[in-house]
Amino acid sequence: MASKIPTTMTAIEITQPGGPLVLKPGKRGVPEAGPNELLVQVHAAGVNRPDVLQRQGHYPPPPGASDIPGLEIAGDVVAVGSAVTRFRPGDRVTALVAGGGYAQYCTVHETTALPIPAGYGFIEAAALPETFFTVWHNVFERGGLKSGETFLVHGGTSGIGTTAIQLASAFGAYVITTAGSDDKCEACLKLGADRAVNYRTHDFVDAVKEATGGKGVNLTLDMVGGDYTERNYDAAAVDGRIVQIAHLNGAKATVDVSKIMIKRLTHTGSTLRARPVEFKAGIARELELKVWPLLVQRRVAPVIDMVYPFHEAWRAHERMEEGKHVGKIVLDVS
């Protein structure tokens, strides 16, 4: 098997910080798998907001990670390190990586790789890791969402949003979401949201109060930040939780902290990319146990917005920045 692995590969490089057109194919050496790593021939790679931020120069890779963008892949294992115990060459896997996904080959720690669910191709499988890892940790582990609770997720048609709606609904929550058009709201309802609010025409705080009989939501997943911060406090129930995973409207906010005190709110947050492998491995085990069966049954599934050829990664970034996508954007690397 190893004799068939080339020494060089094509990767999408960030030639300089800037707009989508700075993404250009370049030649790189094929990485070698370390003792606990897999070398995967990549057939598809997911596109995510952090890739855009990295391209713009705002989100450098963590120490030791590849400077090639791309946080999730799907493909065939072609080589394994000496200490690998689970996977073998020929296995089909999808994996969360700290960088290097926009390439024909990528190394992956075996504990952050998962078998591709039965019935899934590489395109769908590449749309799983980043959003499912993020949602599982922030909604169910950090956020503690339970069956019967009310859940608000902003950006319902994003990759995170479409995943959060489906998982929260599957695990018995009442789901409210926000989106930027009536068509997007309709898409959210079809995915399982109980209420979808067009934030351009309706105030989401008022809509939440109406939907919950004035009680507010138990958990909010927010990637907007900025002026949404205090409004999330207004929309929260007593003992409500807010989990912050991004701040598209700005990292700074002016808030009335007495609302936190009066409602006994918890506002937490996290990032995933720089967390240690052991932490990500724990999420992978939970996903395989509790979510992978739902994927096989198609009770939840990634929503694919657009698939772009590998060499046209810049078009995928344009699509994401336009904000018109519903679900995931994927690169076809095969």
Buried (B, 14 or more C-beta within 10 A) or exposed (E): EEEEBEEEBBBBBBEEEEEBEBBBBBEBEBBEBBEBBBBBBBBBBBBBBBBBBBBBEEBEBEEEBBEBBBBBBBBBBBBBBEEBEEBEBEBBBBBBBBBBBBBBBBBBBBBBBBBBBEEBEBBBBBBBBBBBBBBBBBBBBBBEBEEEBBBBBBBBBBBBBBBBBBBBBBBEBBBBBBBBBEEBBEBBBEBBBBBBBBBEEEEBBEBBBEBBEEBBBBBBBBBBBBEBBBBBBBBBBEEBBBBBBBBBBEEEBEBEEEBBEEBEBBBEBBEBBEBEBEEBBBBBEBBBEBBBEBBEEEBBBBBBBBBBEBBBBBBBBBBBBEEBBBBBBBBBBE
